[in-house]
Amino acid sequence: MQLSRRNLLITSLSAAALAGTPLRAQGAALSVVATTGMIGDAARRVGGDLVEVTALMGPGIDPHSYRQTRTDIQAAMRADVVLWHGLYLEAQMEEFLLKLDERGTAVPVGESVPRDRRIAHEDYADKFDPHVWMVPELWAYVVNGVRDALSDAAPDHADQFAANAAAYLKELDALASYAHRVLETVPSSARVLLSAHDAFGYFGETYDFEVVGIQGISTESEAGLNRIRTLADMLVERGIGAVFVETSVSDRNVRALIEGAAAQGHEVKIGGELFSDAMGAPGTYTGTYIGMIDHNVTTIAQALGGEVPDRGMQGKLAEGS
Ligand code: ZN
C-alpha cells in the first residue's frame, strides 16, 4: 500500500527526531509556532522582540476539528519551540503534537492550569474542559507556562521573559476586574448563556452564569433535533431573550433554536457573536486575547441587561459590536 503524503511527513518527522533539535543562530529571534491565536498572542507578549511567532489557527478556525497542513508541519519542524494547548483541545493534531513533544521542542501550555482548577469532563475520566482562556485568572497560568517554555528554550533571555510576563499579567488583572465588575450587573434571572457549543464552562463557574451549549465540549458531537426542541422549550419557559453565536462554529443550530422558540410565540434575539475558540482578525483589537475577552464580556453583559461602558473596557470595541 502506498503511504499517504501525510504519513510520509510524519515518518520524516520521526527521522528528524533522531537528529535532535535545530540549533538557533547566535542573536537570531527564537522562532515560535503556536497552535491557537490565543497562545500566539501570549507568546508575543511574553517574548517581545526576542521571538518570531506564527499561530497556525487564524480567525474563525475551530481547534477541535483543525488538522495540520503540510505548511504547518514544515513550520513546526523548523521552530525552536512549538506551544500547543493540550487538554485534548487539538483533537485532530494530537498524534502529530505528541511526536513533537517526544522531540523535546513542544510544550502543552494549557496544561499549566493546575488540576484542581480544571473542570473534569463529564464522560471521560482524566479528561478536562480545555476552554480555560475564557477566564483571565486561569489564562494567567498559561502565560506563566509560556514564559517557562520560552525560558527553557533561551535561558539567556529568561529575565526579559519574566519581566514581560509580569507586565502582561498586570493587564490581565485589570481585565479580570473589569469582567467581574461588568458581569455582576447582569440580573441573576438573566444569567443564562446559551451558545453553539460548550465553550463557556469556566466562564459560568467564575461569573455565576448557567451555561448551555447546543453541542458538547467538543464541536465534533452533533446536536440532534430533540436537543434543539428541549432547549427551545427551555427558552420559552424561562423567558430567555438572547442567545449567542460563535465565530468558529456554524450558527445553524442557534438559528434553528430561535425558530423553535418563535414557533411557540417567544421572540429570542441573537445577543451577539462571541469569540469562543478563536480570536478576531490580526491587527485588530479583538485579534488580541484582551480584546477578545473584553468583547465577549461586554457583549454578554449588554445583551442580558447588564450595565456596560461604551465600547468596552478600553473603549476600543467597534461601534455596535
Ligand atoms: Zn471549543
Residues whose N, C-alpha, C, O or C-beta is under 5 A from the ligand:
A	BS01	ZN	A199 I217 D277
